[in-house]
């Protein structure tokens, strides 16, 4: 096999060279023959600057004397006419001839051969090269599939549709093995559904706008537009090498003007439907770069700028929002969709719906301060208020003597994330403003503090503090010596004894349980339970009273905030809005879309939006009055682009709307969506909101965009850390494909871990998958010697295993259990090798086994399956064949083995007919000598048969 790896001279030239050598030798003496032969095959030791052509090389080697050289040169230098494509037979002869003069070193010591009459080349028997060459096979079939448009998906009402969608990548760099881990099993399942009779749409595109692509461009010093589309070209070739059934006719690129024209159009539709608005909002700001930073650009516990390392601060900016909270309750409803419970829980907790009351306090200056509380029954225990440091009234209520401390605290708070500030285990800190507020239920004057655990992003940025019945408020009150007044008294104490009366001065912790209201005026004695909202008698009674008095009302609050979509960056879809001094904000007319990004911008970070600094781009005219106006220079959050890409796949070249209605009616909704769970509270939530907003605008139909969702785990580096270039643990699929072939890489990715869990990469583990693929090739291509046909039992056992495997693989494909699909195929391959040795080759059972094996292997390893299917003489293509049906009668076992437990410990195993009744199984178990030994002649108390699993004997 080592010889086959050496570089060989082109085949046709070598055949001619052999003829030349023969002619030269037959016209000289015996001595000259030896000299001519040795020189003809002796390796050249002279290095030349210009590589000689194969013809020139042969001519030089055979030219030992002028008498010998002349006929040789003439014979070789003559240029033949362009030959037609050689037949398989001719290619085999050429290959055989090539091997006949190789290796060179061995021929250099050959003695003069005896004259041998050679048969004409055309009459030599062909030799079929049966070695497995994934490079050749995979290139061959990928090109054919592309030419034949095998994976082109078109509307076909004669078949049920199946829209399979996997999350599209960011073109910020090369694909890594994590992309393949997400896409390969998704592709395999899409292929499986196609073979099961579905008309499958499986598209691919690129989420090309946003921070990852922009940062890559900044890092490399290349314009974001150029850098992005260069990366897309590279990624496209990498994706094609995977052999996936992507319909490339439907490719969508979010940075293509033909795409973001409709992103801008969607923004306008939401604006016209009252779902887009502009307001002041705090953002992360780098004082050194003088720019806004996205959440992803703020790093570390000290919250510093990723570009310059400077700690960031909070700053208020006018920005655009979508009213996502309008759909908060609907987003909590998951009826009709099959999504993982983990994702549902994450979204539910992120939205965080709370029932309670909105209550209006007043500052001593007379300003209203609205607070939301889930416990209005504890209002009489509110002994102080806490504002967020960013609350707009802080400056007004702060007294001069407290101003310095308040300002310093505000700066400290601005350097923390909301998550850090809201952490339960974080030490509570705060500063007294010097100001006071009035409690509306008892007119008590209570002090106002600021504390970082109160957030402007939750509720109103102000809370009433009830330290007796809230853990955070209790810790804060104890630390700063503030009053604690119990207003809920427990009615049942420990061990049923009467409870101790709570005392604010001595209670060791906040009490948050059930009881009766105390110190609460007319509500004393009202029962309080552990329920929320109106289900709690105390809460319900107080809400009614607040509404009657006009100082509060029943309310629902959400942690979920409206979607901030403004980005002060260049590389994003422009926000299609125009500001006029007279007419305010207005959308750009549809016939002027898209608003194109200018290419001549200073795109590197300079402190402000590059679009804002462009000398002409922002200047336009008002669509209402035609006078000079200014474009919005913010661009859209990239999640805006990915919220509707599944719609653009339907008709990426359609120019009358964002999608072709006929395509929408046929393909939507998405039947299966696959991707990372890390998007649960971002993309997966945004795309659900977006669909519902478009539904209400009459653009789309139905309540949900994706019916089923499945998440893959993460492929870690071999060091058990997340893959990253900085750690040097990234696995490049290109290298693996070059070494093993795409089919082997695909198989290993489906085999090495449970798909939904992921695992650390194992560079040695792929060898097992490589061996399996090679063994499949060998089984199907070996010339196995004829043997007598095996016994009926041999053929029956083979057919049973084939149909049992088919049943298991079918189940596993439906349930995304990809690792066991490959292991089942490996097990069946072993059985087929055994069956071959037992004489099954040539039987109908063997032929059926071959067909079924290749069909169920095809989604996993599409290239080798296609090649072997072709070699069997089957109709093209295996990927359009029907998925085989399980023959349950053939798959049924004749007998089963059951473990027998005695008092919980396995003592024996029995074999019984598969159709044995429960009584027959009990009898067989009790007849076991091992079981009888432990029974010691006694009758068992109980014999339990878990059919198909075990027998349990209780003595």
ZAMARGU-4260 file (C-alpha; in steps of 0.2 Angstrom, whole numbers, plus 5000, padded with zeros to 4 digits):
<rodrens>
0) 5000/5000/5000 | 5015/5012/5003 | 5018/5011/4984 | 5001/5018/4980 | 5004/5034/4990
5) 5020/5039/4980 | 5018/5052/4966 | 5017/5044/4949 | 5020/5050/4932 | 5004/5054/4922
10) 4997/5037/4915 | 4997/5040/4896 | 5015/5047/4896 | 5021/5032/4905 | 5013/5019/4893
15) 5022/5028/4879 | 5039/5028/4889 | 5038/5010/4891 | 5036/5008/4872 | 5051/5019/4869
20) 5062/5010/4881 | 5057/4993/4872 | 5062/5001/4855 | 5078/5008/4861 | 5083/4991/4869
25) 5079/4980/4854 | 5091/4990/4843 | 5107/4989/4853 | 5118/4976/4860 | 5116/4966/4876
30) 5128/4978/4885 | 5120/4993/4878 | 5103/4986/4884 | 5109/4986/4902 | 5116/5004/4901
35) 5100/5011/4892 | 5088/5002/4904 | 5098/5008/4920 | 5099/5026/4914 | 5081/5026/4908
40) 5075/5023/4926 | 5089/5030/4937 | 5082/5045/4947 | 5089/5061/4942 | 5100/5070/4956
45) 5101/5086/4947 | 5089/5100/4953 | 5082/5111/4940 | 5074/5128/4942 | 5060/5124/4930
50) 5050/5108/4932 | 5052/5097/4916 | 5036/5091/4908 | 5033/5072/4909 | 5037/5071/4890
55) 5054/5080/4892 | 5058/5069/4908 | 5056/5053/4899 | 5066/5059/4884 | 5081/5064/4895
60) 5081/5048/4904 | 5082/5037/4888 | 5095/5047/4879 | 5111/5038/4883 | 5119/5039/4866
65) 5114/5049/4851 | 5110/5033/4842 | 5098/5028/4855 | 5091/5045/4859 | 5085/5050/4843
70) 5071/5038/4840 | 5066/5040/4859 | 5065/5058/4858 | 5055/5058/4842 | 5043/5045/4849
75) 5040/5055/4865 | 5040/5073/4859 | 5026/5069/4847 | 5010/5077/4854 | 4995/5066/4852
80) 4978/5073/4847 | 4967/5076/4862 | 4960/5060/4867 | 4942/5057/4872 | 4937/5053/4890
85) 4944/5035/4893 | 4933/5021/4897 | 4934/5012/4914 | 4943/4998/4905 | 4956/5009/4898
90) 4959/5018/4914 | 4961/5001/4923 | 4974/4996/4910 | 4983/5013/4912 | 4983/5010/4931
95) 4990/4993/4929 | 5003/4999/4917 | 5008/5013/4929 | 5010/5001/4944 | 5021/4990/4932
100) 5035/5002/4931 | 5034/5008/4950 | 5043/5011/4961 | 5058/5019/4952 | 5071/5013/4965
105) 5067/4995/4962 | 5068/4996/4943 | 5085/5005/4944 | 5093/4988/4949 | 5084/4977/4936
110) 5094/4966/4924 | 5090/4966/4906 | 5074/4958/4903 | 5071/4943/4892 | 5061/4948/4876
115) 5043/4946/4881 | 5029/4947/4869 | 5016/4960/4876 | 4998/4960/4873 | 4991/4976/4866
120) 4985/4988/4879 | 4967/4987/4874 | 4966/4968/4876 | 4973/4968/4894 | 4960/4964/4908
125) 4954/4979/4918 | 4958/4980/4937 | 4945/4989/4948 | 4953/5000/4961 | 4943/4996/4977
130) 4952/5007/4989 | 4942/5019/4999 | 4945/5037/4993 | 4934/5049/5002 | 4941/5065/4993
135) 4937/5057/4976 | 4920/5050/4981 | 4914/5066/4991 | 4919/5078/4977 | 4911/5067/4964
140) 4894/5066/4972 | 4894/5084/4979 | 4896/5090/4961 | 4883/5079/4954 | 4870/5083/4968
145) 4874/5102/4964 | 4872/5099/4945 | 4856/5089/4947 | 4849/5101/4960 | 4845/5085/4971
150) 4841/5096/4986 | 4831/5110/4977 | 4815/5112/4987 | 4800/5118/4978 | 4781/5118/4981
155) 4774/5101/4979 | 4756/5099/4985 | 4756/5080/4982 | 4768/5078/4997 | 4767/5084/5015
160) 4779/5098/5018 | 4793/5098/5031 | 4802/5115/5035 | 4818/5110/5044 | 4828/5125/5050
165) 4845/5126/5059 | 4852/5142/5066 | 4862/5152/5054 | 4880/5156/5058 | 4889/5173/5060
170) 4902/5176/5047 | 4915/5183/5059 | 4928/5169/5056 | 4930/5151/5049 | 4917/5138/5054
175) 4923/5127/5069 | 4918/5110/5074 | 4904/5117/5085 | 4895/5123/5069 | 4896/5106/5062
180) 4890/5098/5078 | 4874/5109/5077 | 4871/5106/5058 | 4876/5088/5054 | 4863/5079/5065
185) 4850/5092/5059 | 4855/5088/5041 | 4854/5069/5044 | 4836/5071/5052 | 4831/5082/5037
190) 4837/5068/5025 | 4828/5055/5036 | 4811/5065/5034 | 4814/5067/5016 | 4816/5048/5014
195) 4800/5046/5024 | 4790/5055/5010 | 4791/5073/5016 | 4795/5087/5004 | 4809/5095/5015
200) 4815/5113/5015 | 4832/5114/5023 | 4840/5131/5019 | 4856/5140/5025 | 4861/5158/5026
205) 4872/5170/5036 | 4868/5182/5050 | 4880/5195/5043 | 4877/5211/5053 | 4881/5215/5070
210) 4895/5215/5083 | 4905/5199/5079 | 4907/5204/5061 | 4911/5222/5065 | 4924/5217/5078
215) 4932/5205/5066 | 4934/5219/5054 | 4941/5231/5067 | 4953/5217/5072 | 4959/5214/5055
220) 4959/5232/5048 | 4948/5227/5034 | 4931/5236/5030 | 4917/5227/5038 | 4908/5225/5021
225) 4923/5217/5013 | 4928/5207/5028 | 4910/5200/5030 | 4908/5194/5012 | 4925/5187/5011
230) 4921/5176/5026 | 4904/5171/5019 | 4913/5165/5003 | 4925/5154/5014 | 4911/5148/5025
235) 4900/5144/5010 | 4914/5132/5004 | 4916/5125/5021 | 4897/5121/5022 | 4897/5113/5005
240) 4911/5101/5010 | 4899/5095/5024 | 4888/5087/5010 | 4873/5094/5019 | 4856/5095/5009
245) 4855/5114/5010 | 4845/5122/4996 | 4858/5135/4991 | 4845/5143/4979 | 4837/5149/4995
250) 4852/5157/5003 | 4849/5173/5013 | 4862/5185/5019 | 4856/5198/5031 | 4869/5211/5025
255) 4863/5210/5007 | 4853/5226/5003 | 4840/5215/4995 | 4838/5207/5013 | 4839/5222/5024
260) 4827/5232/5013 | 4814/5221/5021 | 4822/5222/5038 | 4819/5241/5037 | 4802/5238/5030
265) 4797/5228/5045 | 4803/5241/5057 | 4791/5254/5048 | 4776/5242/5050 | 4779/5240/5068
270) 4781/5259/5070 | 4764/5261/5060 | 4756/5249/5072 | 4762/5258/5088 | 4775/5245/5093
275) 4791/5256/5089 | 4795/5271/5100 | 4809/5282/5105 | 4814/5287/5123 | 4829/5291/5134
280) 4837/5275/5142 | 4853/5272/5151 | 4867/5263/5141 | 4884/5257/5145 | 4896/5271/5140
285) 4915/5270/5138 | 4922/5287/5144 | 4939/5284/5135 | 4932/5279/5118 | 4917/5291/5120
290) 4905/5278/5114 | 4890/5267/5118 | 4895/5249/5121 | 4883/5234/5118 | 4882/5222/5133
295) 4894/5210/5124 | 4907/5223/5123 | 4908/5225/5142 | 4920/5212/5150 | 4925/5207/5167
300) 4919/5209/5185 | 4925/5227/5184 | 4914/5230/5169 | 4928/5237/5157 | 4928/5241/5139
305) 4934/5227/5128 | 4943/5239/5116 | 4953/5250/5129 | 4950/5242/5146 | 4942/5257/5154
310) 4928/5254/5166 | 4912/5259/5159 | 4898/5270/5166 | 4880/5272/5163 | 4874/5286/5152
315) 4856/5291/5146 | 4853/5291/5127 | 4838/5293/5116 | 4835/5276/5108 | 4822/5266/5099
320) 4812/5252/5107 | 4799/5239/5102 | 4784/5236/5114 | 4789/5218/5117 | 4780/5219/5134
325) 4763/5221/5126 | 4765/5202/5122 | 4772/5197/5139 | 4757/5187/5144 | 4755/5178/5127
330) 4774/5174/5127 | 4771/5165/5143 | 4759/5153/5134 | 4767/5139/5126 | 4751/5130/5120
335) 4753/5121/5103 | 4772/5121/5102 | 4784/5107/5107 | 4798/5116/5115 | 4810/5109/5128
340) 4804/5112/5146 | 4821/5121/5150 | 4818/5134/5137 | 4800/5137/5143 | 4806/5139/5161
345) 4820/5151/5155 | 4808/5162/5146 | 4795/5161/5160 | 4808/5167/5173 | 4815/5180/5161
350) 4798/5188/5159 | 4794/5185/5177 | 4776/5190/5179 | 4771/5197/5196 | 4753/5201/5202
355) 4751/5215/5215 | 4746/5233/5216 | 4753/5250/5210 | 4753/5262/5224 | 4757/5281/5224
360) 4768/5288/5237 | 4773/5307/5237 | 4789/5315/5241 | 4789/5330/5253 | 4791/5341/5238
365) 4774/5334/5231 | 4781/5323/5217 | 4771/5307/5214 | 4782/5291/5216 | 4773/5276/5210
370) 4779/5259/5216 | 4774/5241/5212 | 4772/5229/5226 | 4767/5210/5226 | 4762/5213/5245
375) 4751/5227/5247 | 4745/5219/5263 | 4761/5224/5271 | 4760/5243/5266 | 4758/5248/5285
380) 4775/5240/5288 | 4784/5251/5275 | 4796/5261/5286 | 4808/5268/5272 | 4809/5269/5253
385) 4823/5265/5242 | 4826/5273/5225 | 4837/5266/5211 | 4853/5278/5210 | 4847/5282/5192
390) 4829/5287/5197 | 4825/5305/5190 | 4819/5311/5207 | 4836/5307/5216 | 4844/5324/5212
395) 4828/5334/5217 | 4826/5326/5235 | 4844/5325/5239 | 4849/5338/5253 | 4865/5348/5251
400) 4874/5339/5265 | 4871/5322/5257 | 4874/5327/5239 | 4893/5322/5239 | 4889/5304/5246
405) 4875/5302/5234 | 4885/5306/5218 | 4899/5295/5223 | 4887/5281/5226 | 4879/5283/5209
410) 4896/5282/5200 | 4900/5265/5209 | 4883/5258/5205 | 4884/5263/5187 | 4899/5252/5185
415) 4889/5236/5190 | 4878/5225/5179 | 4860/5223/5183 | 4864/5205/5187 | 4878/5209/5199
420) 4867/5223/5208 | 4852/5211/5210 | 4862/5196/5216 | 4854/5189/5232 | 4870/5185/5241
425) 4877/5203/5237 | 4880/5214/5253 | 4867/5227/5253 | 4874/5245/5252 | 4865/5262/5251
430) 4866/5280/5255 | 4853/5291/5263 | 4847/5306/5252 | 4841/5317/5266 | 4824/5317/5258
435) 4807/5310/5264 | 4791/5302/5257 | 4774/5300/5264 | 4766/5283/5265 | 4748/5285/5258
440) 4740/5272/5269 | 4745/5280/5286 | 4753/5297/5281 | 4769/5292/5290 | 4785/5301/5285
445) 4798/5289/5279 | 4816/5292/5274 | 4821/5289/5256 | 4838/5280/5252 | 4846/5275/5236
450) 4853/5257/5234 | 4861/5248/5220 | 4849/5233/5222 | 4835/5243/5216 | 4835/5244/5197
455) 4827/5256/5185 | 4825/5241/5173 | 4812/5233/5185 | 4796/5241/5190 | 4797/5260/5192
460) 4815/5261/5200 | 4808/5264/5217 | 4802/5252/5231 | 4793/5253/5247 | 4804/5244/5260
465) 4795/5232/5272 | 4810/5225/5282 | 4799/5214/5294 | 4794/5204/5279 | 4807/5205/5265
470) 4824/5198/5267 | 4834/5211/5257 | 4825/5225/5266 | 4828/5217/5283 | 4847/5216/5280
475) 4847/5234/5274 | 4837/5240/5289 | 4848/5231/5302 | 4864/5237/5293 | 4858/5255/5294
480) 4848/5255/5310 | 4831/5258/5302 | 4814/5255/5310 | 4806/5237/5308 | 4787/5235/5311
485) 4779/5218/5309 | 4762/5218/5301 | 4760/5199/5298 | 4759/5189/5313 | 4761/5170/5312
490) 4746/5160/5319 | 4755/5143/5321 | 4772/5141/5329 | 4784/5127/5330 | 4777/5109/5335
495) 4760/5116/5335 | 4764/5128/5350 | 4757/5146/5350 | 4769/5157/5340 | 4780/5170/5348
500) 4774/5188/5345 | 4786/5196/5332 | 4795/5211/5338 | 4804/5222/5326 | 4818/5225/5339
505) 4822/5207/5342 | 4816/5197/5327 | 4832/5188/5320 | 4826/5187/5302 | 4811/5193/5291
510) 4795/5183/5292 | 4788/5179/5275 | 4775/5166/5279 | 4756/5165/5282 | 4747/5173/5297
515) 4735/5187/5301 | 4737/5206/5298 | 4742/5216/5313 | 4747/5235/5315 | 4737/5238/5300
520) 4722/5248/5306 | 4705/5241/5300 | 4713/5226/5292 | 4720/5219/5309 | 4715/5200/5310
525) 4713/5198/5291 | 4720/5181/5286 | 4735/5180/5274 | 4740/5164/5265 | 4755/5159/5254
530) 4745/5162/5238 | 4749/5176/5226 | 4738/5190/5220 | 4719/5189/5222 | 4721/5171/5229
535) 4728/5179/5245 | 4713/5186/5256 | 4724/5200/5263 | 4731/5206/5247 | 4713/5206/5239
540) 4706/5216/5253 | 4719/5229/5252 | 4719/5231/5233 | 4700/5234/5234 | 4703/5248/5248
545) 4717/5256/5238 | 4706/5258/5223 | 4692/5264/5233 | 4703/5278/5241 | 4711/5282/5224
550) 4729/5279/5230 | 4733/5263/5221 | 4726/5250/5209 | 4728/5231/5205 | 4743/5229/5193
555) 4754/5216/5185 | 4772/5219/5183 | 4785/5210/5172 | 4804/5209/5174 | 4804/5208/5155
560) 4808/5225/5147 | 4804/5232/5130 | 4816/5228/5116 | 4830/5241/5114 | 4835/5239/5096
565) 4846/5255/5094 | 4865/5252/5091 | 4877/5266/5089 | 4887/5256/5076 | 4890/5256/5057
570) 4888/5238/5053 | 4869/5235/5055 | 4853/5238/5045 | 4849/5257/5046 | 4834/5263/5056
575) 4823/5270/5042 | 4817/5285/5051 | 4819/5304/5047 | 4818/5318/5060 | 4811/5335/5055
580) 4811/5350/5066 | 4793/5354/5062 | 4785/5336/5059 | 4796/5326/5071 | 4800/5308/5067
585) 4793/5300/5051 | 4797/5284/5042 | 4805/5284/5025 | 4793/5280/5011 | 4793/5262/5005
590) 4798/5267/4987 | 4815/5274/4995 | 4820/5258/5003 | 4832/5252/5006 | 4842/5265/5015
595) 4859/5259/5010 | 4874/5259/5021 | 4888/5271/5014 | 4904/5262/5010 | 4915/5277/5012
600) 4914/5279/5031 | 4927/5280/5045 | 4921/5263/5051 | 4934/5261/5065 | 4928/5266/5083
605) 4930/5285/5085 | 4918/5289/5099 | 4902/5292/5089 | 4892/5283/5076 | 4901/5282/5060
610) 4885/5286/5051 | 4883/5302/5061 | 4901/5308/5056 | 4898/5305/5038 | 4898/5322/5029
615) 4882/5319/5018 | 4874/5302/5022 | 4863/5309/5037 | 4856/5324/5027 | 4840/5321/5018
620) 4822/5329/5016 | 4807/5327/5027 | 4794/5315/5019 | 4780/5326/5025 | 4786/5344/5020
625) 4801/5341/5009 | 4812/5352/5019 | 4830/5348/5025 | 4829/5334/5038 | 4841/5322/5047
630) 4841/5303/5045 | 4842/5292/5061 | 4861/5287/5062 | 4858/5272/5074 | 4857/5255/5066
635) 4847/5240/5072 | 4851/5226/5084 | 4857/5211/5074 | 4843/5201/5083 | 4831/5211/5072
640) 4838/5203/5056 | 4838/5185/5064 | 4820/5187/5070 | 4813/5185/5052 | 4827/5176/5042
645) 4816/5160/5041 | 4803/5170/5031 | 4816/5176/5019 | 4822/5158/5015 | 4805/5156/5008
650) 4809/5167/4993 | 4826/5176/4994 | 4824/5183/4977 | 4807/5190/4979 | 4806/5209/4977
655) 4787/5212/4979 | 4788/5209/4998 | 4798/5201/5011 | 4792/5184/5005 | 4781/5176/4992
660) 4764/5173/5000 | 4762/5156/4990 | 4778/5150/4998 | 4773/5156/5015 | 4756/5147/5014
665) 4765/5131/5009 | 4780/5130/5020 | 4776/5139/5036 | 4776/5137/5050 | 4794/5130/5053
670) 4792/5111/5058 | 4808/5109/5067 | 4820/5122/5073 | 4838/5117/5080 | 4851/5127/5088
675) 4859/5132/5105 | 4850/5135/5121 | 4860/5150/5125 | 4848/5160/5114 | 4833/5155/5125
680) 4830/5173/5132 | 4836/5183/5117 | 4834/5176/5099 | 4821/5163/5103 | 4811/5176/5113
685) 4813/5190/5100 | 4807/5179/5086 | 4792/5174/5095 | 4787/5192/5099 | 4791/5197/5081
690) 4780/5184/5074 | 4765/5189/5085 | 4768/5207/5081 | 4768/5203/5062 | 4752/5193/5065
695) 4743/5207/5072 | 4749/5218/5058 | 4741/5206/5046 | 4758/5201/5038 | 4759/5183/5044
700) 4747/5169/5051 | 4746/5159/5066 | 4752/5161/5084 | 4770/5154/5083 | 4784/5153/5070
705) 4792/5137/5075 | 4782/5122/5081 | 4796/5111/5087 | 4812/5116/5095 | 4827/5105/5099
710) 4844/5111/5107 | 4861/5104/5105 | 4874/5105/5118 | 4891/5112/5116 | 4907/5105/5110
715) 4921/5109/5122 | 4940/5109/5119 | 4950/5094/5124 | 4955/5105/5139 | 4936/5105/5144
720) 4935/5123/5141 | 4924/5133/5129 | 4932/5133/5112 | 4941/5149/5107 | 4956/5155/5097
725) 4963/5164/5112 | 4964/5147/5121 | 4971/5138/5106 | 4958/5124/5108 | 4948/5127/5092
730) 4945/5111/5081 | 4945/5115/5063 | 4933/5104/5053 | 4943/5107/5037 | 4958/5098/5044
735) 4948/5083/5049 | 4939/5082/5032 | 4956/5083/5023 | 4962/5068/5034 | 4946/5057/5036
740) 4933/5064/5024 | 4917/5072/5028 | 4907/5056/5031 | 4919/5051/5045 | 4918/5068/5053
745) 4899/5068/5052 | 4898/5051/5059 | 4909/5055/5074 | 4900/5071/5078 | 4884/5061/5079
750) 4892/5047/5089 | 4904/5055/5102 | 4891/5063/5113 | 4872/5064/5117 | 4867/5078/5105
755) 4858/5089/5118 | 4872/5088/5130 | 4888/5090/5121 | 4905/5085/5127 | 4924/5089/5126
760) 4932/5085/5110 | 4942/5069/5109 | 4955/5070/5094 | 4958/5051/5096 | 4940/5045/5096
765) 4937/5049/5078 | 4948/5035/5073 | 4934/5023/5079 | 4922/5031/5066 | 4935/5031/5053
770) 4937/5012/5055 | 4918/5009/5054 | 4917/5019/5038 | 4931/5009/5031 | 4924/4993/5036
775) 4907/4997/5028 | 4917/5001/5012 | 4927/4984/5013 | 4911/4974/5016 | 4902/4981/5001
780) 4917/4981/4989 | 4927/4965/4994 | 4927/4950/4981 | 4921/4937/4994 | 4924/4920/4988
785) 4909/4909/4984 | 4903/4898/4999 | 4889/4886/5001 | 4873/4896/5006 | 4871/4897/5025
790) 4857/4888/5035 | 4840/4894/5037 | 4843/4899/5054 | 4858/4910/5049 | 4848/4919/5037
795) 4834/4921/5049 | 4846/4928/5062 | 4853/4941/5050 | 4835/4947/5044 | 4830/4948/5062
800) 4845/4959/5067 | 4842/4970/5051 | 4824/4974/5055 | 4828/4976/5074 | 4841/4989/5069
805) 4829/4997/5057 | 4816/4999/5070 | 4829/5006/5083 | 4837/5019/5070 | 4819/5025/5065
810) 4815/5028/5083 | 4831/5037/5086 | 4830/5048/5071 | 4812/5054/5077 | 4818/5057/5094
815) 4835/5066/5090 | 4845/5052/5098 | 4859/5053/5086 | 4873/5044/5095 | 4864/5028/5097
820) 4860/5028/5078 | 4878/5027/5074 | 4881/5014/5087 | 4866/5003/5080 | 4874/5004/5063
825) 4891/4998/5070 | 4882/4983/5079 | 4873/4978/5063 | 4889/4979/5053 | 4897/4967/5065
830) 4882/4955/5062 | 4883/4957/5044 | 4902/4952/5044 | 4897/4936/5054 | 4883/4932/5042
835) 4895/4934/5027 | 4907/4921/5035 | 4892/4910/5038 | 4887/4909/5020 | 4873/4922/5018
840) 4881/4931/5003 | 4870/4930/4987 | 4854/4926/4997 | 4839/4937/4996 | 4842/4941/5015
845) 4859/4947/5011 | 4853/4958/4997 | 4840/4965/5008 | 4852/4968/5022 | 4864/4978/5010
850) 4850/4989/5004 | 4843/4993/5021 | 4860/4996/5028 | 4864/5009/5015 | 4847/5017/5016
855) 4848/5019/5035 | 4866/5024/5034 | 4863/5037/5020 | 4858/5052/5032 | 4873/5050/5042
860) 4886/5047/5029 | 4878/5053/5013 | 4893/5051/5001 | 4899/5034/5004 | 4881/5028/5005
865) 4878/5035/4988 | 4893/5028/4980 | 4890/5010/4987 | 4872/5011/4982 | 4878/5016/4964
870) 4890/5001/4964 | 4876/4989/4968 | 4868/4995/4952 | 4853/5003/4961 | 4844/5018/4954
875) 4850/5036/4958 | 4849/5043/4971 | 4849/5034/4987 | 4843/5050/4995 | 4827/5050/4985
880) 4823/5032/4990 | 4809/5027/5002 | 4814/5024/5020 | 4812/5005/5023 | 4798/4998/5033
885) 4801/4987/5048 | 4795/4969/5046 | 4789/4966/5064 | 4787/4948/5061 | 4805/4946/5056
890) 4811/4958/5070 | 4802/4947/5083 | 4814/4937/5095 | 4811/4919/5097 | 4817/4919/5115
895) 4822/4931/5128 | 4834/4931/5142 | 4828/4938/5159 | 4838/4941/5175 | 4831/4933/5190
900) 4832/4942/5207 | 4830/4934/5224 | 4827/4947/5237 | 4834/4961/5226 | 4850/4952/5220
905) 4852/4944/5203 | 4855/4925/5206 | 4852/4918/5189 | 4847/4921/5171 | 4834/4911/5162
910) 4829/4910/5143 | 4811/4908/5139 | 4800/4909/5123 | 4797/4927/5118 | 4778/4923/5119
915) 4779/4915/5136 | 4765/4919/5148 | 4768/4926/5165 | 4764/4910/5174 | 4777/4901/5162
920) 4790/4914/5166 | 4787/4911/5185 | 4788/4893/5183 | 4804/4894/5173 | 4812/4906/5186
925) 4807/4895/5201 | 4814/4879/5192 | 4831/4887/5192 | 4844/4878/5203 | 4852/4894/5208
930) 4835/4901/5214 | 4830/4885/5222 | 4846/4886/5232 | 4841/4902/5240 | 4823/4897/5243
935) 4830/4883/5254 | 4814/4873/5251 | 4803/4887/5256 | 4788/4894/5246 | 4792/4912/5240
940) 4781/4926/5247 | 4780/4934/5230 | 4786/4932/5212 | 4785/4948/5202 | 4787/4947/5183
945) 4792/4963/5174 | 4788/4957/5157 | 4803/4958/5145 | 4815/4965/5159 | 4816/4954/5175
950) 4809/4942/5187 | 4809/4946/5206 | 4807/4933/5219 | 4804/4938/5237 | 4808/4925/5250
</rodrens>
